[in-house]
Amino acid sequence: MTEHFSAVVEARCRQFADRVAVHDVTAEAISYRSLFAAVLSFAASAQDAGVKAGDLVAIDMADATAGNILRLALLRLGATLINGRRSAIASKFGLEPAWGFQDAPPEAIYDARDVTVEPGWIRPPARPIPISGAGALVSSSSGTTGLPKLRLMTGATLLARLTRADDRRGAPAGPSLIGYRPASSPGFNHFLRCLLAGVAAVPTRATPAESLRDIRALGVTDAYLSPFNFNQLLAAVEADQGPLPLQRIVVGGGALDPKTAARAEALVGCAVFNTYGSSETSGIARFQVTRSPDQSGVVGRVADDMEVKFVQATGMPADPRTGGEIMIRVPPEIQVLNFPGGSPVCDEDGWVATGDIGQLLADGRLRLTGRKSELLNIGGSKHAPSFFEDLAMDQQGIRRAVAFAVPAGGGTEHVGLAVEVGAGFDLRAFGLRMQHLLGPTYPLQIGVVDDFATTPAGKVDRRRLGDIFAAAHRERENNILQKTD
């Protein structure tokens, strides 16, 4: 018989009762015993409000620790959880959550279905709260088109994915820094991995410098970071230069450049891994990026409990060496469903379309070259962003480069290139070199940035970057017109 997710959580909280389960954003230690008491207290308050098994509940919590406690409480009641304000979910997805929970009063018109989580919820449990129903999570995925799609993951599937991740990657060895936004699926998943492993979860603080202090003070051994948080932390380490107790850094949600990974390993003194997976598939591959220093986008070998194939844009099979859209056959126990409706995400043969473009290298490793929805169509030629990013990364002074389409009016697009730069960078020389390499076919807009626009999961938001560059381009043109009038 399959274990119930909430029963496993309760068992771990009792097993590790006196250990620290989480350090909140103020670095205050919360024991497993106190965490579980808060879960029961939150569950009682939610039950008193009227929540029952099967209800769709929207969650919008700014406090990461309180948000995770609330999720555990609602899953214990058998609710189905979705992130966001109840009113926003209704307008964006056409759904009507039965309840909305938040830690600040709702901006929209208040009614009895909007429940504010208050400090008074943290109190000794007033009564036993039995486990009810299965509980499930609904997450938003970009799917294959870049447009949001909703996926349903049952508690049993969530537990199977967590167990599989630890079996293949190894459980966290000690206190672990979680560098994802609280509302993201990766943020909750890594919190759960720590909880089940008996180690403390440490959320990132308001500034990277504060997170560095926590890493040292709390003896953090593992860091699970989005690309955004990884780059922020790396900049802080470069400015700080002090020793760190980290034993492993794992970056998920985007490809990691080998030069950046090598810089991080030299500074921190531990291995840096890049993981590849999705809401639809769970983890597909993991790789220490510095083992392939001359080739970007390599994510390692596909897990041995999965199969991979490639298809052309026409839907016909593609040669793995040439590549195409990546299709993954996923084990049944970790498959998710479409929401609402409950239909399988995979096709009738069990294959999931990832929406990613890639190829198999001669040694069997998988290399990603882009997203199907992010292909740049410039002058009739389609290229993955990595085509332009690889050229940029070979130039002097470039630390990081992100390419994207910039709407240019009249249905045309330019190539946008946002770059993070270091010593020796010359913008004019870089622009001339890129235009020489690309030729006149690819109109290029270059911008030097300190930070890259990101999604809630910490991935680079290429669409938003394109809109920002397009707006800046229009403003420059308007200023030129005004000066010539």
Long-range contacts (C-beta under 8 A, 24 or more apart in sequence): 2-156, 2-159, 3-159, 4-131, 4-134, 4-155, 4-156, 5-75, 5-135, 5-155, 5-156, 5-158, 5-159, 6-72, 6-75, 6-76, 6-131, 6-135, 6-155, 7-131, 8-159, 8-196, 9-36, 9-39, 9-72, 9-76, 9-195, 9-196, 10-36, 10-131, 12-195, 12-196, 12-198, 13-39, 13-195, 15-198, 16-198, 19-198, 19-199, 19-200, 20-175, 20-200, 21-194, 21-195, 21-200, 21-201, 22-65, 22-68, 22-191, 22-194, 22-195, 22-200, 22-201, 22-202, 22-203, 23-175, 23-200, 23-201, 23-202, 23-203, 23-214, 23-218, 24-63, 24-64, 24-65, 24-203, 25-63, 25-64, 25-65, 25-203, 25-205, 25-206, 27-205, 27-214, 27-217, 27-218, 29-200, 30-65, 35-69, 37-124, 37-125, 38-69, 38-121, 38-122, 39-69, 39-72, 39-73, 39-76, 40-73, 40-125, 40-128, 40-129, 41-73, 41-121, 41-122, 41-123, 41-124, 41-125, 41-126, 42-69, 42-70, 42-72, 42-73, 42-74, 42-117, 42-121, 43-73, 43-74, 43-76, 43-77, 43-129, 44-125, 44-126, 44-127, 44-129, 45-117, 45-121, 46-70, 46-73, 46-74, 46-77, 46-79, 46-99, 46-101, 46-115, 47-77, 47-129, 49-99, 49-115, 50-99, 51-77, 51-79, 51-98, 51-99, 52-77, 52-78, 52-79, 52-132, 53-77, 53-78, 53-79, 53-132, 53-133, 54-78, 54-79, 54-80, 54-133, 55-79, 55-80, 55-97, 55-98, 55-99, 56-80, 56-82, 56-95, 56-96, 56-97, 56-98, 56-99, 56-138, 57-81, 57-82, 57-97, 57-98, 57-99, 57-100, 57-101, 58-82, 58-83, 58-84, 58-85, 58-86, 58-89, 58-97, 58-99, 58-100, 58-101, 59-83, 59-84, 59-100, 59-101, 59-102, 59-183, 60-84, 60-85, 60-100, 60-101, 60-102, 60-103, 60-183, 61-101, 61-102, 61-103, 61-117, 61-182, 61-183, 62-103, 62-104, 62-182, 63-103, 63-182, 64-182, 64-187, 64-203, 65-203, 66-103, 66-117, 67-103, 67-182, 67-183, 68-182, 68-188, 68-191, 70-101, 70-117, 71-137, 71-188, 74-101, 74-135, 75-135, 75-136, 75-137, 75-155, 76-129, 76-131, 76-132, 76-135, 77-129, 77-132, 77-133, 77-135, 78-131, 78-132, 78-133, 78-134, 78-135, 79-133, 79-135, 80-135, 80-136, 80-137, 80-138, 80-152, 81-135, 81-136, 81-137, 81-138, 82-137, 82-138, 82-139, 82-150, 83-139, 83-140, 83-183, 83-184, 84-183, 86-113, 86-114, 92-148, 93-148, 93-150, 95-340, 137-185, 137-188, 138-339, 139-185, 139-279, 141-278, 141-279, 141-280, 142-355, 142-371, 142-373, 143-280, 143-355, 144-325, 144-353, 144-354, 144-355, 144-372, 144-373, 145-355, 145-372, 145-373, 146-355, 146-371, 146-373, 146-374, 146-463, 147-373, 149-338, 150-338, 150-339, 150-340, 151-279, 151-280, 151-336, 151-337, 151-338, 151-339, 151-345, 152-336, 152-337, 152-338, 152-339, 152-342, 153-279, 153-336, 153-337, 156-333, 157-333, 157-334, 157-335, 157-336, 158-192, 160-333, 160-334, 161-189, 161-282, 161-334, 162-189, 162-192, 162-193, 162-196, 164-282, 164-283, 164-305, 164-331, 164-334, 165-189, 165-193, 165-282, 165-283, 166-193, 166-196, 166-197, 168-283, 168-286, 168-303, 169-250, 169-275, 169-283, 169-286, 171-196, 171-197, 171-199, 172-197, 172-199, 172-221, 172-222, 172-224, 173-199, 173-221, 173-222, 173-247, 173-248, 174-199, 174-200, 174-219, 174-220, 174-221, 174-222, 174-247, 175-199, 175-200, 175-201, 175-202, 175-218, 175-219, 175-220, 175-221, 175-222, 176-200, 176-201, 176-202, 176-220, 176-221, 176-222, 176-223, 176-224, 177-202, 177-203, 177-204, 177-211, 177-214, 177-215, 177-220, 177-222, 177-223, 177-224, 177-225, 178-202, 178-203, 178-204, 178-224, 179-204, 179-211, 179-223, 179-224, 179-225, 179-226, 179-229, 179-230, 179-233, 179-458, 180-224, 180-225, 180-226, 180-229, 180-253, 180-457, 180-458, 181-226, 181-456, 181-457, 181-458, 183-456, 184-226, 184-456, 184-457, 184-458, 185-279, 185-457, 186-224, 186-226, 186-252, 186-253, 186-457, 186-458, 190-224, 204-229, 207-236, 208-232, 208-233, 208-235, 208-236, 209-236, 209-239, 209-240, 211-236, 212-236, 212-237, 212-240, 212-242, 212-244, 215-244, 215-245, 215-246, 216-242, 216-244, 216-245, 219-245, 220-245, 220-246, 221-245, 221-246, 221-247, 221-248, 222-246, 222-247, 222-248, 222-249, 222-250, 223-248, 223-249, 223-250, 224-250, 224-252, 225-249, 225-250, 225-251, 225-252, 225-458, 226-251, 226-252, 226-253, 226-254, 226-454, 226-457, 226-458, 226-459, 227-251, 227-253, 227-254, 227-256, 227-454, 227-458, 227-459, 227-460, 228-451, 228-452, 228-454, 228-458, 228-460, 229-458, 230-256, 230-264, 231-260, 231-400, 231-420, 231-452, 232-451, 234-260, 234-263, 234-264, 234-267, 237-264, 237-267, 237-268, 238-267, 241-267, 243-269, 244-268, 244-269, 244-270, 246-270, 248-273, 249-273, 250-274, 250-275, 250-286, 251-275, 252-276, 252-277, 253-457, 253-458, 253-459, 254-458, 254-459, 254-460, 255-296, 255-297, 255-299, 255-368, 255-386, 256-289, 257-289, 257-296, 257-393, 257-400, 258-289, 258-290, 258-292, 258-293, 258-294, 258-295, 258-296, 259-293, 259-393, 259-399, 260-399, 260-400, 261-288, 261-289, 261-290, 262-289, 262-290, 262-293, 265-290, 274-299, 275-299, 276-300, 276-366, 276-368, 278-354, 279-336, 280-330, 280-336, 280-345, 280-352, 280-354, 281-306, 281-328, 281-330, 281-334, 281-352, 281-354, 282-330, 282-334, 284-308, 284-328, 284-354, 284-366, 285-366, 287-365, 292-365, 295-361, 295-367, 296-386, 296-389, 296-390, 296-393, 297-358, 297-367, 297-368, 297-369, 297-386, 298-361, 298-365, 298-366, 298-367, 299-365, 299-366, 299-367, 299-368, 300-365, 300-366, 301-364, 301-365, 301-366, 302-328, 302-366, 305-331, 306-330, 306-331, 308-360, 308-366, 309-351, 310-358, 310-359, 310-360, 320-359, 320-360, 321-359, 321-360, 321-362, 322-359, 323-357, 323-358, 323-359, 323-360, 323-367, 323-369, 324-357, 324-359, 325-353, 325-354, 325-355, 325-356, 325-357, 325-372, 326-354, 326-356, 326-357, 326-358, 326-366, 326-368, 327-351, 327-352, 327-353, 327-354, 328-352, 328-354, 357-384, 374-404, 374-405, 374-462, 376-403, 376-404, 376-405, 376-413, 376-415, 377-405, 377-413, 378-405, 378-413, 378-414, 378-415, 378-441, 378-442, 378-443, 379-441, 379-442, 381-441, 385-462, 388-415, 388-417, 388-438, 388-442, 389-417, 391-434, 391-437, 391-438, 392-417, 392-419, 392-430, 392-434, 395-430, 395-433, 395-434, 396-424, 396-425, 396-426, 396-430, 397-421, 397-422, 397-423, 397-424, 397-425, 397-426, 397-430, 398-422, 398-425, 398-430, 400-452, 402-452, 402-460, 402-462, 402-465, 403-462, 404-462, 404-463, 404-465, 404-466, 404-469, 405-462, 405-466, 406-445, 406-466, 406-469, 406-470, 406-473, 407-466, 407-467, 407-470, 408-443, 408-470, 408-473, 414-442, 414-443, 414-444, 414-445, 414-473, 415-442, 415-443, 415-444, 415-445, 416-445, 416-447, 416-465, 416-466, 416-469, 417-444, 417-445, 417-446, 417-447, 418-447, 418-448, 418-449, 418-452, 418-465, 418-469, 419-446, 419-447, 419-448, 419-449, 420-448, 420-449, 420-450, 420-452, 421-448, 445-469, 445-473, 447-472
